[in-house]
Amino acid sequence: MARDPVPFASTRQMLELAARALGRIDRDGVRASTSLSTDEIEAMAGALIHLGLMPIAPGATAPETLINKKEA
């Protein structure tokens, strides 16, 4: 059974963890990708959602628009 998700203390904390994981991947390539923690992966997924990428459920048809542009 999957563990219950633990929300990040703040959006800033989530984005910083995602950016650090991205930095490791940028520096070390695939090797870093295979050693990311689940928290780093969740932070990167959360960052994508925060930045507007629309999640698509497995088996679902992709929507016409993949980026949800936030109203300013």
Secondary structure in CASP SS format (residue, H / E / C, confidence):
PFRMAT SS
TARGET T0000
AUTHOR 0000-0000-0000
METHOD secondary structure of the structure
MODEL  1
M C 1.00
A C 1.00
R C 1.00
D C 1.00
P C 1.00
V C 1.00
P C 1.00
F C 1.00
A C 1.00
S C 1.00
T H 1.00
R H 1.00
Q H 1.00
M H 1.00
L H 1.00
E H 1.00
L H 1.00
A H 1.00
A H 1.00
R H 1.00
A H 1.00
L H 1.00
G H 1.00
R H 1.00
I H 1.00
D H 1.00
R H 1.00
D H 1.00
G C 1.00
V H 1.00
R H 1.00
A H 1.00
S H 1.00
T C 1.00
S C 1.00
L C 1.00
S C 1.00
T H 1.00
D H 1.00
E H 1.00
I H 1.00
E H 1.00
A H 1.00
M H 1.00
A H 1.00
G H 1.00
A H 1.00
L H 1.00
I H 1.00
H H 1.00
L C 1.00
G C 1.00
L E 1.00
M C 1.00
P C 1.00
I C 1.00
A C 1.00
P C 1.00
G C 1.00
A C 1.00
T C 1.00
A C 1.00
P C 1.00
E C 1.00
T C 1.00
L C 1.00
I E 1.00
N C 1.00
K C 1.00
K C 1.00
E C 1.00
A C 1.00
END
